[in-house]
Amino acid sequence: MAKIRGAVVIDQERCKGCNLCVVACPTQTLALSTTAVNHHGYAFSQDVQPEACIGCASCAEVCPDACIVVYKIKEG
């Protein structure tokens, strides 16, 4: 049986760094950037543990600016 994992794509230039996606993620896949900001001056969300993503899309559901898209990838 194939294993399913998630893949998160974040539009970092639109992200306002509200941190809602980081809090909503059950696997701690996301975190706010501590070293960079986008062109608006916001610390943006980034995928820090891509292998941990389970594809639940909780992050995308809570994002007020629709900056996040979650894909499910079949492995094996």
N, C-alpha and C positions, 0 to 999 in steps of 0.2 A: 504494500500500500504506500502511495506517495505521501510524503510529508509536506504540509503547507506551512509556509512562513510568511510574514508580512514584510512590506517594504514601504517606508514613509518617504514622501517627497514634500519638501517644505519650500514655499516661495519666500525666501529669506528677505527679499527686498520689500515685501508687503507686510511682513511680521512686525507687530508692535511690541513684542516681548511681554505680553500680558501674563504669561506663565500658566495659563489655564490648561494647555495641552500637557505640560510637564506634570502637573498635579493629577490629571486624568489618566495618565499612562500607568497601567498596572504592572508593567515590567521594567520601569525606569529606563526606557529606550531614549527618551528625549531629555534635553537640558538646555538652559539658556546659555548663550555664548558668554564666556568670561574674558575673551581676548579681542573680540571684534564687534563692530556695530554696522548696521546697514546704512544706506544713504540718507535715511531719515534720522539717524543717530540712536536707533534702538538696538539693544542687545537682542538678537533674534534666537529663535528656537533652532536647535540642530539635533540631528540623529547621532547620538554618542555611542549607542550600543545596537547597531543594526541587526546583529544576530539574535538579539533578545525579543525583537518585535514578533508578536503573534497575529498581527493583522486584525485586531479587534475594532480599529477605527474610532476608539474613544476620543483620541486626540482631535481627529477631524470633526467629530460631532460637536465638540465644545469650542472650537476655534471661531471667534466672533467675526473674523475677516475672511474665512474660507481660504486660508493659506496652505492647508494641508490636504494631501490626497494620499490614501492608503491603498496599496495593491496587495493582492494575495498571489504568492509565487509557489508553484508546485515544484518540489525538489525530488529528484530521484525518479 
